[in-house]
């Protein structure tokens, strides 16, 4: 696998001296955030258990998301039992993701407050970064594991139809279901 990225914008440009260069940060608007590392939209999404892209590894590789499956239920021919089970899975995921999201937001707020109060030490920063990372992992796991559970509740034909309806038909969008048939 080849992963590439660009360093465009990382090289100095303009005159060799500081004169004539602009040093205004692209982050200047973010100084007004309540938690500098999180936008208000991201905080809201974390607290409400929204996906926020945490399940893309599953979604884009053929594992259906429960919310979208429920939305497409008629087109997928979901049974009453499937709808009930998938709705329960979705509700449990949202509860777990929003609880972990709340812990993540609190950890980020603590980290932010240490820097705001000029009391950040390497030891404390390490501890709160690890705390935030642990909770973010919990958020992501809640979303990813629910895609696995959802696929188990669907037939392979329903999964294929889901991927086709979502525009994913093709590479990596097919998998075998061990669930309802």
C-alpha positions in Angstrom: 0.0 0.0 0.0 1.3 3.4 -0.9 0.2 6.4 1.2 1.2 9.8 -0.1 0.7 13.3 1.1 1.7 16.8 0.1 3.9 19.3 1.9 2.4 22.2 -0.1 2.3 25.2 2.1 5.0 23.9 4.4 7.9 25.6 2.6 8.6 29.3 3.2 7.6 31.5 0.4 8.1 35.1 -0.4 11.1 37.3 0.6 14.1 35.8 2.6 13.4 38.3 5.4 10.3 38.6 7.6 9.5 41.9 6.0 6.4 41.7 3.8 5.2 38.3 5.1 1.9 37.7 6.8 2.0 35.6 9.9 -1.7 35.6 10.8 -2.7 32.1 11.8 -5.4 30.2 10.1 -6.6 29.2 13.6 -7.4 32.8 14.6 -11.2 32.3 14.5 -10.8 29.2 16.7 -9.6 31.3 19.7 -13.2 32.0 20.6 -14.1 28.3 21.0 -15.1 27.1 24.4 -12.8 24.1 23.9 -10.1 25.2 21.5 -9.5 21.7 20.0 -13.3 21.0 19.3 -15.7 23.0 17.2 -19.2 23.5 18.6 -20.6 21.2 15.9 -18.1 18.5 16.8 -19.0 18.9 20.5 -22.7 18.6 19.7 -22.1 15.6 17.5 -20.1 13.8 20.2 -22.7 14.5 22.9 -25.5 13.3 20.7 -23.8 10.1 19.5 -23.6 11.2 15.8 -21.3 9.2 13.5 -18.8 12.1 12.7 -17.0 9.8 10.3 -15.9 7.3 13.0 -17.4 4.3 11.1 -16.1 5.0 7.6 -13.8 2.0 7.7 -16.9 -0.2 8.0 -19.4 1.8 5.9 -17.1 2.2 2.9 -16.1 -1.5 3.0 -19.6 -2.9 2.8 -20.8 -3.0 6.4 -24.1 -1.1 6.6 -24.8 1.6 9.1 -27.9 1.0 11.2 -29.4 4.5 10.7 -29.1 4.3 7.0 -30.5 0.7 6.9 -33.5 1.9 8.9 -34.0 4.8 6.5 -33.8 2.5 3.5 -35.9 -0.2 5.2 -38.6 -0.4 2.6 -36.2 -0.5 -0.3 -34.2 -3.2 1.5 -37.2 -5.3 2.3 -36.5 -5.4 6.0 -38.8 -7.6 8.1 -40.5 -6.2 11.2 -38.1 -8.3 13.3 -35.0 -6.8 11.5 -36.3 -3.3 12.0 -36.8 -3.9 15.7 -33.4 -5.5 16.2 -31.5 -2.9 14.1 -33.4 0.0 15.8 -32.3 -1.5 19.2 -28.7 -1.8 18.0 -28.8 1.8 16.8 -30.3 3.0 20.1 -27.6 1.1 22.1 -24.9 2.5 19.9 -26.1 6.1 20.3 -26.2 5.7 24.1 -22.7 4.2 24.2 -21.3 6.7 21.7 -22.9 9.8 23.4 -21.7 8.6 26.9 -18.1 8.1 25.6 -18.4 11.4 23.6 -19.3 13.2 26.8 -16.3 11.8 28.6 -14.1 12.8 25.6 -15.5 16.4 25.7 -14.8 16.6 29.4 -11.2 15.4 28.9 -10.6 17.9 26.1 -12.1 20.6 28.3 -9.7 19.7 31.1 -6.7 19.7 28.7 -7.8 23.1 27.3 -8.2 24.5 30.9 -4.7 23.5 31.8 -3.3 25.5 28.9 -5.7 28.4 29.5 -4.6 28.6 33.1 -0.9 28.3 32.1 -0.7 25.2 34.4 0.1 22.6 31.8 2.9 20.2 32.6 4.2 17.4 30.5 2.9 14.8 33.0 -0.6 16.3 33.1 -0.8 16.9 29.4 0.2 13.2 28.8 -2.4 12.0 31.2 -5.3 14.1 29.7 -4.2 13.3 26.1 -4.3 9.6 27.0 -7.7 10.1 28.7 -9.1 11.8 25.7 -7.7 9.2 23.3 -9.3 6.4 25.4 -12.7 8.0 25.2 -12.3 8.7 21.5 -11.5 5.0 20.9 -14.7 4.1 22.8 -16.7 6.5 20.5 -15.2 5.0 17.4 -15.6 1.4 18.6 -19.3 2.0 19.4 -19.9 3.1 15.8 -17.7 0.5 14.1 -19.0 -2.5 16.2 -22.6 -1.5 15.4 -21.9 -1.8 11.7 -20.7 -5.3 12.4 -23.9 -6.1 14.3 -26.1 -4.5 11.7 -24.5 -6.7 8.9 -25.2 -9.8 11.0 -28.9 -8.9 11.1 -29.2 -8.6 7.3 -29.1 -11.0 4.4 -26.3 -10.9 1.8 -28.9 -9.6 -0.8 -30.0 -6.8 1.6 -26.3 -5.8 2.1 -25.7 -5.8 -1.6 -28.8 -3.7 -2.1 -27.7 -1.3 0.7 -24.3 -0.8 -0.9 -25.9 -0.3 -4.3 -28.4 2.2 -3.0 -25.7 4.1 -1.1 -23.6 4.2 -4.3 -20.9 1.8 -3.0 -21.5 -1.0 -5.4 -18.1 -2.2 -6.5 -14.8 -2.5 -4.8 -15.0 -3.9 -1.3 -18.7 -3.4 -1.0 -19.7 -7.1 -0.8 -19.6 -9.3 2.2 -21.3 -12.4 3.4 -23.9 -12.1 6.1 -24.3 -14.7 8.8 -27.6 -13.2 9.9 -31.2 -13.5 8.8 -31.9 -15.3 5.5 
